[in-house]
Amino acid sequence: MRLPLRRVLVRGPSMAPTLSDGDIVLAIHRDPRPGDIVLVTWRARPGQLSIKRVVRRDGDGWHVRGDNRFADTAVDSRLLGAAQVHAVVLWRLWPRPGRLT
């Protein structure tokens, strides 16, 4: 059974300035739209859960990128191809609670 909500701890700088390492977010299982922040995995790294932003539909998956354009390595669709989206991140719970856009 898939739970409708999921609490996730953010690790790493790839979503800065939107999200920071140590933030806690809440994600919901729903269909993504371009611009949404999402939880994803890639076929090349099935055990790695990442938080990225949806750019566009890409074949059977989604093209996603991190918000941090200064990150040294782009571990997103530019490197790993289309991602499988598992949930949409809608709220930050900690340290600055509020809805994310």
C-alpha positions in Angstrom: 0.0 0.0 0.0 1.3 3.4 -1.0 0.9 6.2 1.6 -0.4 9.5 0.3 2.1 11.6 2.2 5.8 11.2 2.7 8.2 13.2 4.9 11.7 13.6 3.5 15.0 15.0 4.8 16.8 17.1 2.1 20.5 16.2 1.7 22.9 18.2 -0.4 23.0 21.6 -2.2 21.3 20.7 -5.5 18.1 22.5 -4.8 19.5 25.7 -3.3 18.3 28.3 -2.8 14.8 26.8 -2.8 15.7 24.0 -0.4 18.8 23.6 1.9 20.6 20.6 3.3 18.7 19.6 6.5 15.3 20.9 5.4 12.4 18.6 6.0 9.7 18.5 3.3 6.3 16.9 2.8 5.5 15.2 -0.5 2.2 13.9 -1.8 1.6 11.2 -4.5 0.1 13.0 -7.5 0.9 13.6 -11.1 3.7 16.2 -11.6 3.5 19.3 -13.8 6.4 21.4 -15.2 7.8 23.6 -12.4 6.9 21.2 -9.6 9.5 20.0 -7.1 9.5 16.2 -7.0 11.0 13.0 -5.5 12.6 11.0 -8.2 14.7 7.9 -9.0 16.6 7.0 -12.2 16.9 3.6 -13.9 20.7 4.0 -13.6 20.4 4.6 -9.9 17.2 2.8 -8.7 18.1 3.0 -5.0 18.9 6.8 -5.0 15.9 9.0 -4.1 16.5 12.7 -5.1 14.6 16.0 -5.0 14.6 17.9 -8.3 12.4 20.3 -10.3 10.3 19.1 -13.3 11.3 20.7 -16.6 9.3 18.6 -19.1 7.9 15.2 -20.0 10.7 13.0 -21.5 9.6 9.8 -23.1 8.4 7.4 -20.4 9.7 9.7 -17.6 10.4 13.3 -16.8 13.4 15.7 -17.4 14.3 17.1 -14.1 17.0 19.5 -12.8 18.3 20.9 -9.6 17.7 24.6 -8.8 21.4 25.3 -7.9 23.0 26.4 -11.1 26.3 26.7 -9.4 26.5 23.1 -8.2 29.7 21.4 -9.2 28.1 18.2 -10.5 24.7 18.1 -12.1 23.2 14.7 -10.9 20.0 15.2 -12.7 18.5 14.4 -16.1 21.4 16.0 -17.9 23.6 13.2 -16.7 21.1 10.3 -15.9 18.3 10.8 -18.5 14.6 10.7 -17.8 13.6 10.3 -14.1 10.7 8.4 -12.6 8.6 10.7 -10.4 7.3 9.3 -7.2 5.8 12.3 -5.4 5.4 16.1 -5.6 6.9 18.1 -2.8 4.4 20.8 -1.7 5.5 21.9 1.8 8.6 22.6 3.8 8.0 21.4 7.4 11.3 22.6 8.9 13.0 25.0 9.5 10.8 27.6 7.7 7.4 25.9 7.4 5.4 26.9 4.4 4.1 26.0 0.9 6.7 25.6 -1.8 6.2 26.9 -5.4 
